[in-house]
Amino acid sequence: MPTVTRVVIVGGGPGGYEAALVAAQHGGEVTVVDRDGAGGSAVLTDCVPSKTLIATAEVMTLAAESAGLGVRFGGAAASADAVGVDVASVNARVKQLALAQSGDIRARLERDGVRWVEGVGRLDGPGCVVAETAAGAVERIDADVVLVATGAHPRVLPDAVPDGGRILSWDQVYDLAELPERLVVVGSGVTGAEFASAYQALGSQVVLVSSRDRVLPGEDPDAAEVLEEVFRRRGMQVLSRSRATRVRRVPDGVVVELADGRTAEGSHCLMAVGSIPNTAGLGLEEAGVRLGPGGFVEVDRVSRTAARGVYAAGDCTGVLMLASVAAMQGRIAMWHALGEAVSPLTLSSVSSNVFTDPEIATVGVTQRDMDAGEINAVAVKLPLATNARAKMQGLHDGFVKLICRRDTRIVVGGVVVAPKASELVFPVALAVEHRLTVDEVAATFTVYPSLSGSIAEAARRLRRVTATSASP
Ligand SMILES: Cc1cc2nc3c(=O)[nH]c(=O)nc-3n(C[C@H](O)[C@H](O)[C@H](O)COP(=O)(O)OP(=O)(O)OC[C@H]3O[C@@H](n4cnc5c(N)ncnc54)[C@H](O)[C@@H]3O)c2cc1C
C-alpha cells in the first residue's frame, strides 16, 4: 500500500460522508462519487424533508388541541377552518432547508480536503471505481480502500407506479402545490405512519392501508396500539389486514384496490411499501462482493464485505435502515481500513424514533425479545396520564416503559411514547449504553414537574418489582 491510503467512497449520504470525514481526518486521500448531492437521500429526500414537514404538522396539532388549554385565536377556539396550512410555502421551505443542509455538508467535506465527484460510480474490480459524470465524462479512480454507501430507493409495486401527480412516492410529495384533500397512504410501517400522521395534522383526510393487524408491526405493540387509537380518534380511517394490489388513476383522484375486493378512494395516494438497496449494476459481485437476500450487501460488524479492501455501510447493507446506523457503519469502516482501534457495530443500544404524533422512541431490548424468552427481563409501563407535567400540558396519550434484567437490575431497554419522545429517550439510552441499574436511575434527580420524572419513577417501580420477584 502506498504511504497515503487512497479511499474512494461511492455514495455521499450519512454512510458515505461521515466515512469521508473520518478518512480525511486520518490522513487518507479521499474521493466521494455521488450522483444526487451531499447528504444523500437522508438529506435531500428522506429524513430532513420529512422531519421538516412534520415540524409544521406538530404546530398544527398544537393549534388544533389548544382550545382545551384556553387558547383563542381572534376570540375563537382553533378550528380546522381557522387554522390552515399553505402547502406550497411549506414545501418550498422543506426543499430550501434540504438544499442548504446538503450545501453545508459539501462545504465541510471540501474544507477537510475531500474531493467530490458528481457522477454515477461503479466498481471495476475491488481496487478501482469508474465515475461517469452527467456530461458523459468518465474517470477511473484507483483505490486502496473502497466504501460502497449507495443507499436505497422506494420499492415500487408494478400496478401502483408513482406518477408524481396523484400516485406519489415519499420523495415526490414536496412537489405538491396543494394539500391532498383525501390521501390514501399504502403501508403502515414507519414511513407510512409518519406521513399519515403528518398529513392528518396538516388537514388532509387520511386513509391508512395496513396489510397487518396493527399499524407499525415492527414497533413495540403497546406503542403501536396507542398510536392507532390516536389515529382513529382524530378521524383517520385505518384499514387493517388490507393488502393493496393496484392503484388506478381516475379523473379527479385515485382508486386503491385491495386484495379482498374492497377499494379505497382518494384524491392522492402515497406509496410507502419499503425500500430496495441501490446495489444493481454497480459491479459488486464481479468485484467479489457478496449480495444477500433482497440484494443487500453482506457485511461483518466492521463493515467489511467479502471482497478484500471493499467495505459497505448504510441502507445498501440493510443492517438497520437509519441515518445514525449508516453513519456509524461508515466511520467504523474507515477506522478499520486505516488501522485505527475500532469496536465492532453493536445494535443493542441504538435509539430510534417514529416521528408520528405522539412520537415513539425505542432503545435496546424490546417487549418482543422478552415475550420470546430471549432475555429474563421485567418491564414497567407508566401511562403519561399519571405524570403531573403531562396533565398540565393536556397530554393524555403515551407512556414510559422501562425494561431491566431481572437478576442484575441493569436497564436494558425502554420505550417512550410522547410528544418529543426522540428527546426524552436519551436518559434511557444513556442507562442502556452505560449499563446503569434501576437503583442508579431511580436515585437520579429529575426536574419537578417533568415528563422525564416518569423515567425515574418507572425505575423506582422496577426496583420494587425486581425485589419482589427475586424473593423466594
Ligand atoms: C421518508 C424517510 C424518512 C426517514 N427518516 C429518518 C429519520 O428521521 N432518522 C433516521 O435515522 N433515518 C431516517 N430514514 C432512513 C435514512 O434516510 C437512511 O437510513 C439513510 O439515508 C441511509 O444513509 P445511506 O448513506 O446509506 O444512504 P443515502 O442517504 O440513501 O445516500 C446514498 C447516496 O448514494 C448515491 N448513490 C447511489 N448509487 C450511486 C451510484 N451508483 N453512484 C453514485 N452515487 C450513488 C445516492 O444518490 C445518494 O446520494 C428515513 C427514511 C425515509 C425513507
The ligand as an SDF file (V2000), in Angstrom:
LIG
                    3D

 53 58  0  0  0  0  0  0  0  0999 V2000
  -39.1300    9.0660    4.4070 C   0  0  0  0  0  0  0  0  0  0  0  0
  -37.9600    8.6110    5.2250 C   0  0  0  0  0  0  0  0  0  0  0  0
  -37.6610    9.2460    6.4020 C   0  0  0  0  0  0  0  0  0  0  0  0
  -36.5690    8.8450    7.1650 C   0  0  0  0  0  0  0  0  0  0  0  0
  -36.3280    9.4570    8.3400 N   0  0  0  0  0  0  0  0  0  0  0  0
  -35.2900    9.0570    9.1010 C   0  0  0  0  0  0  0  0  0  0  0  0
  -35.0400    9.6830   10.3500 C   0  0  0  0  0  0  0  0  0  0  0  0
  -35.7610   10.5700   10.7730 O   0  0  0  0  0  0  0  0  0  0  0  0
  -33.9660    9.2680   11.0650 N   0  0  0  0  0  0  0  0  0  0  0  0
  -33.1430    8.2610   10.6230 C   0  0  0  0  0  0  0  0  0  0  0  0
  -32.1650    7.9160   11.2970 O   0  0  0  0  0  0  0  0  0  0  0  0
  -33.3570    7.6630    9.4360 N   0  0  0  0  0  0  0  0  0  0  0  0
  -34.4100    8.0360    8.6710 C   0  0  0  0  0  0  0  0  0  0  0  0
  -34.6410    7.4170    7.4740 N   0  0  0  0  0  0  0  0  0  0  0  0
  -33.6780    6.4210    6.9870 C   0  0  0  0  0  0  0  0  0  0  0  0
  -32.4720    7.1430    6.3880 C   0  0  0  0  0  0  0  0  0  0  0  0
  -32.9010    8.0460    5.3970 O   0  0  0  0  0  0  0  0  0  0  0  0
  -31.4920    6.1640    5.7810 C   0  0  0  0  0  0  0  0  0  0  0  0
  -31.1930    5.1640    6.7320 O   0  0  0  0  0  0  0  0  0  0  0  0
  -30.2110    6.8790    5.3630 C   0  0  0  0  0  0  0  0  0  0  0  0
  -30.4840    7.7500    4.3060 O   0  0  0  0  0  0  0  0  0  0  0  0
  -29.1600    5.8710    4.9130 C   0  0  0  0  0  0  0  0  0  0  0  0
  -27.9990    6.5560    4.5440 O   0  0  0  0  0  0  0  0  0  0  0  0
  -27.0510    5.9850    3.3960 P   0  0  0  0  0  0  0  0  0  0  0  0
  -25.8020    6.7640    3.4720 O   0  0  0  0  0  0  0  0  0  0  0  0
  -26.9740    4.5190    3.4710 O   0  0  0  0  0  0  0  0  0  0  0  0
  -27.8060    6.2650    2.0170 O   0  0  0  0  0  0  0  0  0  0  0  0
  -28.4720    7.5380    1.3660 P   0  0  0  0  0  0  0  0  0  0  0  0
  -28.7920    8.6000    2.3130 O   0  0  0  0  0  0  0  0  0  0  0  0
  -29.5710    6.9490    0.5490 O   0  0  0  0  0  0  0  0  0  0  0  0
  -27.3440    8.0920    0.3720 O   0  0  0  0  0  0  0  0  0  0  0  0
  -26.8710    7.3080   -0.6910 C   0  0  0  0  0  0  0  0  0  0  0  0
  -26.2960    8.2030   -1.7470 C   0  0  0  0  0  0  0  0  0  0  0  0
  -25.6430    7.3850   -2.7320 O   0  0  0  0  0  0  0  0  0  0  0  0
  -25.9570    7.8760   -4.0170 C   0  0  0  0  0  0  0  0  0  0  0  0
  -25.7780    6.8080   -4.9970 N   0  0  0  0  0  0  0  0  0  0  0  0
  -26.4870    5.6720   -5.1370 C   0  0  0  0  0  0  0  0  0  0  0  0
  -25.9740    4.9310   -6.1340 N   0  0  0  0  0  0  0  0  0  0  0  0
  -24.9330    5.6230   -6.6320 C   0  0  0  0  0  0  0  0  0  0  0  0
  -24.0000    5.3940   -7.6600 C   0  0  0  0  0  0  0  0  0  0  0  0
  -24.0190    4.2780   -8.3910 N   0  0  0  0  0  0  0  0  0  0  0  0
  -23.0600    6.3260   -7.8990 N   0  0  0  0  0  0  0  0  0  0  0  0
  -23.0050    7.4690   -7.1760 C   0  0  0  0  0  0  0  0  0  0  0  0
  -23.8640    7.7430   -6.1860 N   0  0  0  0  0  0  0  0  0  0  0  0
  -24.8020    6.8320   -5.9100 C   0  0  0  0  0  0  0  0  0  0  0  0
  -27.3880    8.3390   -3.8720 C   0  0  0  0  0  0  0  0  0  0  0  0
  -27.7170    9.2180   -4.8970 O   0  0  0  0  0  0  0  0  0  0  0  0
  -27.3310    9.0220   -2.5030 C   0  0  0  0  0  0  0  0  0  0  0  0
  -26.9050   10.3500   -2.6530 O   0  0  0  0  0  0  0  0  0  0  0  0
  -35.7510    7.7850    6.7070 C   0  0  0  0  0  0  0  0  0  0  0  0
  -36.0520    7.1370    5.5190 C   0  0  0  0  0  0  0  0  0  0  0  0
  -37.1450    7.5340    4.7880 C   0  0  0  0  0  0  0  0  0  0  0  0
  -37.4720    6.8110    3.5150 C   0  0  0  0  0  0  0  0  0  0  0  0
  1  2  1  0
  2  3  1  0
  2 52  2  0
  3  4  2  0
  4  5  1  0
  4 50  1  0
  5  6  2  0
  6  7  1  0
  6 13  1  0
  7  8  2  0
  7  9  1  0
  9 10  1  0
 10 11  2  0
 10 12  1  0
 12 13  2  0
 13 14  1  0
 14 15  1  0
 14 50  1  0
 15 16  1  0
 16 17  1  0
 16 18  1  0
 18 19  1  0
 18 20  1  0
 20 21  1  0
 20 22  1  0
 22 23  1  0
 23 24  1  0
 24 25  2  0
 24 26  1  0
 24 27  1  0
 27 28  1  0
 28 29  2  0
 28 30  1  0
 28 31  1  0
 31 32  1  0
 32 33  1  0
 33 34  1  0
 33 48  1  0
 34 35  1  0
 35 36  1  0
 35 46  1  0
 36 37  1  0
 36 45  1  0
 37 38  2  0
 38 39  1  0
 39 40  1  0
 39 45  2  0
 40 41  1  0
 40 42  2  0
 42 43  1  0
 43 44  2  0
 44 45  1  0
 46 47  1  0
 46 48  1  0
 48 49  1  0
 50 51  2  0
 51 52  1  0
 52 53  1  0
M  END
$$$$
